[in-house]
């Protein structure tokens, strides 16, 4: 499964790494790409990863989830 997440609150490379690390810590996530310019994170994960898990990880890291879409 591939999901695209729009993330608000990222302003630098440190923020990108923080979001990436938070998403990589979710059990079932196999790959993460975070782009500061488009404010998006794309994850590849098993189907067991729920949107709530993604939202919690990002918000727990201090950022806001605008949307999560399966692509």
Secondary structure, 3 states (H helix, E strand, C coil): CEEEEEEECCCCHHHHHHHHHHHHCCCCEEEEEEECCCCEEEEEECCCCCHHHHHHHHHHCCCEEEEEEEC
